[in-house]
Amino acid sequence: MGEAAVLELGRGALVTGLSVCAPMLAAGLVIGVIVSIVLAATQIQEFTLTFIPKLAAMAAAGLLSAPWMLRTMVSFAGWVLREMASVGP
């Protein structure tokens, strides 16, 4: 396996991992900012109140994007296995 193939495998793994994580991270970020703005506007100083809304939003984003995430990961795994087979002994 050449250096270019290894770099391509690493790049593909990073891009796939980041794209699969993005929906849940974005949901957590958006809900966290909204809850923080509400807490600042009401002058509530309890930062543990952000936990439950973030958890619920991330779970919902995970459930809604699960089919797409699974297809993406299966596609990447198939590509890796095809590349491994093409290298061969």
WOMOBEL-V183975 format. One record per pair of residues at least 6 apart in sequence whose ideal C-beta (glycine too) atoms are under 8 Angstrom apart, sorted by the first residue. I is the first residue (numbers start at 1). J is the second residue. D is the distance in whole Angstrom. If there is no record, write none. Layout:
i,j,d
I,J,D
I,J,D
This chain:
i,j,d
1,87,5
5,83,7
5,87,7
9,80,7
9,83,7
12,76,6
12,79,7
12,80,8
13,76,7
16,72,6
16,73,7
16,76,4
19,72,7
20,69,5
20,72,6
20,73,6
23,61,5
23,62,7
23,64,8
23,65,4
23,69,8
24,58,5
24,61,5
24,62,5
24,65,8
26,61,7
27,57,4
27,58,5
27,60,7
27,61,4
28,54,5
28,57,6
28,58,5
28,61,8
30,57,7
31,50,8
31,53,5
31,54,5
31,57,4
31,58,8
32,50,6
32,54,5
35,49,7
35,50,5
35,53,5
35,54,7
36,50,7
39,45,8
39,46,7
39,47,7
39,49,7
39,50,7
62,69,8
